Amino acid sequence: MSDDYNMAKTRHHFSFSNKMGRLLWTIVSLLFFRPFSIRVFRKWRIFVLRLFGAKVSYKSIVHANVKIWAPWNLEVGDYSCIGQRVNCYNQGRITLKNNVTVSQDSSLCASGHDYTSKSHDLFVAPIVINQNAWVAAEAFIGPGVTIGDGAIVGARACVFKNVDAWTVVGGNPAKFIKTREIKD
């Protein structure tokens, strides 16, 4: 396990109540979240997420075909969007600040396994995507990563380390491409 992740090297277990909550969420999401894909149901989907402990602004967009592992580990700010078919594997906390876009088919993975351990212990590490950032299509954001204000993660990039504010990164692993400048 890399020291970049800044997490405890402890075996993580999910409680019985967590497992039951995920079972209930799976059923409810199949019946009351995913079928409501028409835009007019945007606030309905957010209401359902909030029932399960998500902190999601009614000013945001969460598409109906997004896969969310644990709504209670999700926080989405104003005017943010989780695009089509995003896999939000949030065993650990995932936070999207204001004005964030996570484009279609991206993956946010807030957990991993300690490959230095014989038992490959599970660890969870939060993902934070700061305001005005954009995660482009099919990108992967790994556990413990913070994306800085205004940063752009290019399409199909794989991010395993923090991304500085107002930069553009791309590739696998993601590397600095250039500074992001806003032109009027």
C-alpha positions in Angstrom: 0.0 0.0 0.0 1.4 3.4 -1.0 2.0 6.1 1.6 0.2 8.5 -0.7 -3.1 7.2 0.5 -2.9 8.5 4.1 -5.0 5.8 5.7 -4.9 3.3 8.5 -3.6 -0.1 7.6 -6.5 -1.8 9.4 -8.8 -4.5 8.3 -12.2 -3.0 7.5 -15.4 -4.9 8.2 -18.9 -3.8 7.4 -21.5 -4.1 10.1 -24.7 -6.2 9.8 -26.7 -2.9 9.7 -24.5 -1.7 6.9 -25.1 -4.9 4.9 -28.9 -4.7 5.6 -28.9 -1.0 4.6 -27.2 -1.9 1.3 -29.7 -4.7 0.7 -32.6 -2.4 1.3 -30.9 0.3 -0.9 -30.5 -2.2 -3.7 -34.2 -3.0 -3.7 -35.4 0.6 -3.3 -33.0 1.8 -6.0 -34.3 -0.8 -8.4 -37.9 0.1 -7.7 -37.9 3.8 -7.0 -34.6 5.3 -8.3 -33.5 3.7 -11.5 -36.9 3.5 -13.3 -37.4 7.2 -13.0 -35.0 8.3 -15.7 -37.0 11.2 -17.2 -35.6 14.6 -16.3 -38.8 15.6 -14.4 -37.9 13.0 -11.8 -34.5 14.6 -10.9 -35.7 15.9 -7.6 -37.5 12.6 -6.9 -34.2 10.7 -7.2 -32.5 13.2 -4.9 -35.3 12.7 -2.4 -34.8 8.9 -2.5 -31.0 9.3 -2.0 -31.7 11.7 0.9 -33.9 9.1 2.5 -30.9 6.8 2.6 -28.6 9.5 4.2 -27.0 11.1 1.2 -26.3 14.8 1.4 -27.3 15.8 -2.1 -28.4 19.3 -3.1 -31.7 19.6 -4.9 -29.8 21.9 -7.3 -27.7 19.0 -8.5 -28.3 16.2 -11.0 -27.8 12.5 -10.4 -28.8 10.4 -13.4 -31.0 7.4 -12.9 -28.5 4.8 -14.1 -25.8 5.9 -11.8 -24.6 3.0 -9.6 -24.3 4.1 -5.9 -23.0 1.5 -3.4 -23.9 3.4 -0.2 -25.9 6.6 -0.4 -25.0 7.5 3.2 -21.4 7.9 2.1 -22.3 10.4 -0.7 -22.3 14.2 -0.6 -23.0 16.4 -3.6 -23.0 20.2 -3.6 -25.0 22.7 -5.6 -25.0 22.6 -9.4 -23.0 19.4 -9.5 -23.7 16.5 -11.9 -23.1 12.8 -11.7 -23.4 11.7 -15.3 -24.9 8.6 -17.1 -23.6 5.2 -15.9 -21.1 6.6 -13.4 -20.0 3.9 -10.9 -19.9 5.5 -7.5 -18.3 2.7 -5.5 -18.4 4.6 -2.2 -17.5 2.1 0.5 -15.6 5.2 1.8 -17.0 8.7 1.6 -17.2 10.5 -1.7 -17.7 14.3 -1.7 -18.4 16.4 -4.7 -18.3 20.1 -3.9 -20.3 22.8 -5.8 -20.2 23.0 -9.6 -18.6 19.6 -10.2 -19.2 17.4 -13.2 -18.4 13.7 -13.3 -19.0 12.7 -16.9 -20.5 9.5 -18.2 -19.1 6.0 -17.5 -16.5 7.3 -15.0 -15.7 5.3 -11.8 -15.2 6.8 -8.3 -13.7 4.1 -6.1 -13.2 5.0 -2.4 -11.8 1.7 -1.3 -9.1 -0.8 -2.1 -7.1 -3.7 -0.8 -3.7 -3.7 1.0 -1.6 -5.7 -1.4 1.2 -5.9 1.2 -1.0 -7.9 3.5 -1.3 -11.7 3.2 -5.1 -11.3 3.6 -5.4 -8.3 1.3 -7.2 -6.3 3.9 -9.8 -3.9 2.7 -9.3 -0.2 3.3 -11.5 2.7 2.7 -10.3 6.2 1.8 -12.4 9.2 0.9 -12.5 10.9 -2.5 -13.0 14.7 -2.6 -13.7 16.5 -5.8 -13.5 20.2 -5.2 -15.6 23.0 -6.7 -15.5 23.7 -10.4 -13.7 20.5 -11.2 -14.5 18.2 -14.1 -13.9 14.5 -14.3 -14.3 13.7 -18.0 -15.8 10.5 -19.6 -14.6 7.1 -18.5 -12.1 8.4 -16.0 -11.1 6.4 -12.9 -10.6 8.1 -9.5 -8.9 5.9 -6.9 -9.2 5.8 -3.1 -7.8 8.7 -1.1 -7.7 11.1 -4.0 -8.5 14.8 -3.8 -9.2 16.7 -7.0 -8.3 20.4 -6.6 -10.6 23.4 -7.4 -11.1 23.9 -11.1 -9.0 20.9 -12.1 -9.8 18.7 -15.1 -9.3 15.0 -15.3 -9.1 14.0 -19.0 -11.2 11.3 -20.6 -10.1 7.8 -19.6 -7.5 9.0 -17.2 -6.7 7.0 -14.1 -6.0 9.1 -11.1 -4.2 7.6 -8.1 -2.6 10.7 -6.6 -4.1 14.1 -5.7 -4.6 16.6 -8.6 -3.6 20.2 -8.0 -6.1 23.0 -8.4 -6.5 24.5 -11.9 -4.5 21.9 -13.7 -5.4 19.5 -16.5 -4.2 15.9 -16.1 -4.6 12.8 -18.3 -3.3 9.4 -19.1 -2.7 6.2 -17.1 -1.5 7.0 -14.6 -2.7 10.6 -14.8 0.0 13.1 -15.3 0.1 16.9 -15.5 -0.7 18.2 -19.0 -1.1 22.0 -18.5 -2.5 24.7 -16.3 -6.2 25.4 -16.8 -6.9 29.0 -17.7 -10.4 30.4 -18.1 -10.7 32.8 -21.0 -13.7 35.2 -21.4 
